[in-house]
């Protein structure tokens, strides 16, 4: 009757070790994302503090787990006799201090943490934006011209500011001739001609899983082949109204185009 207990003890020790590593590595991973700035491309800044606190808590739990192991080991070492009841009691104690239900859950969490430490998170590419369809992220504008007051300091607007402004005042002619200087990454929608590209940014409301693209078409002085997809540009020019598939659309007429590095934080909020 005493044979099963060593096997059970080995199982509980292995499971507890996997759980400990999962908790430790997830704590390390969250702190690593924060220190390296990779957290910027994963979640909204509003949740940075919560994420860092979560990472610290996980590291504390891992330390507490080590302390309990040491305390349990000393207690077991100090026993003067061992029997089946003592072995069962030790197994029960190990089971009681498990941070996760025994089984695959801890192994899955551990695997995910290891993958996160090995692979660097990447910014979404233009392919994800194109999968949504160009009509889904270019701002809606009026079919017929209407009168709206012009906003102040248009040259200070970011790409997201322009799209949000259009959402409030969706008449493209109201902005014609206004200066514009914006940055974004390049998309080559097949719906647009070769003399156009789409300058876009991703917006995060909570985390990267809900990121969605917004953008404005850019009329180029030359062919868009000079500007590869997913490259980052700073475009300066003026606003004009163009028609795409019988749809009037506010468009940037580019006067100066400069290639730039991808920003450290490529998302908008």
C-alpha angles and dihedrals in degrees: 000000000000096000099083095057099070089050091049090047091052091049093051092047092051093046092047090050092052091049091049092051091047092053093043096048094045089053090049091046095053092047090046091054089052096046095046094045092241088124086077092072095044109049143009114274089242087073098046094097092048091050094049091047089050091052092050092048091052091051090050090050090051090051091047089051091054090049091052091050091052092047092047092047092052091048092050093045090053095056114113096208137019131209140156092279091053092049091049090048090052091050091049090051092051090049091049094055094048110126093206134031109273116260135050099338095083092044091052091049091048092050091049091051092050091049090050091053093047101044124055116226114246134208117253114265132225090263090071090052093048091051088064093054126247093260091060097065108025108094119261113249135186120274091218128038118266132177120255132163117255120248121236126252098011091174089065094058120107121219089264091050090055093051092047091048090053090051089060098036105025098182110111094195089063088070101039112133095016115136117248135189116177141152131218146126125282125255124181105208112194089220091068126071124252091262090063136066132176119243108206146173132192120237122209121202098174114343141342091275091070097040113135131186129241127182152150130230118250123210108216131209087223142015119311092230086088089067113058121214114269092020115129122240140183107215124194124184141089137296122258135167119248131177121232118181091341091310121120110225134184106242136186113235101208119224099163126023124184129180113232137182119264107269118250086242106035096176131085126212 
